[in-house]
């Protein structure tokens, strides 16, 4: 089931490439290597991570609000203050509140994603 209140079409938000960026070479590794990402820094101060999640169940904490874009695969998501799981697939995105936690279930095939940290 897709929560239309949190659903954002990715095509409106992100081109296929980033221009004039700095990439941090060292990987961000979580859950014993099941989730790996790289940090991308933009000239205007914006920060994103590009990563891949293997099949599994995860819980992440946030400091700032985040926009999660699904670049490939799918994930089931339960946001803070919700008991409902929603499925997001390639081409979709959802927002996560700052200073919160959210749970993910990544099914067969894994999930390719882009996380944008919002001001």
Secondary structure by P-SEA (a helix, b strand, c coil): ccccccccccccccccccccccccccccccccccbbbbbbbcccbbbbbbbccccccbbbbbccbbbbbbccbbbbbbcccccbbbbbcccccccccccbbbbbbbcccbbbbbbbbcc
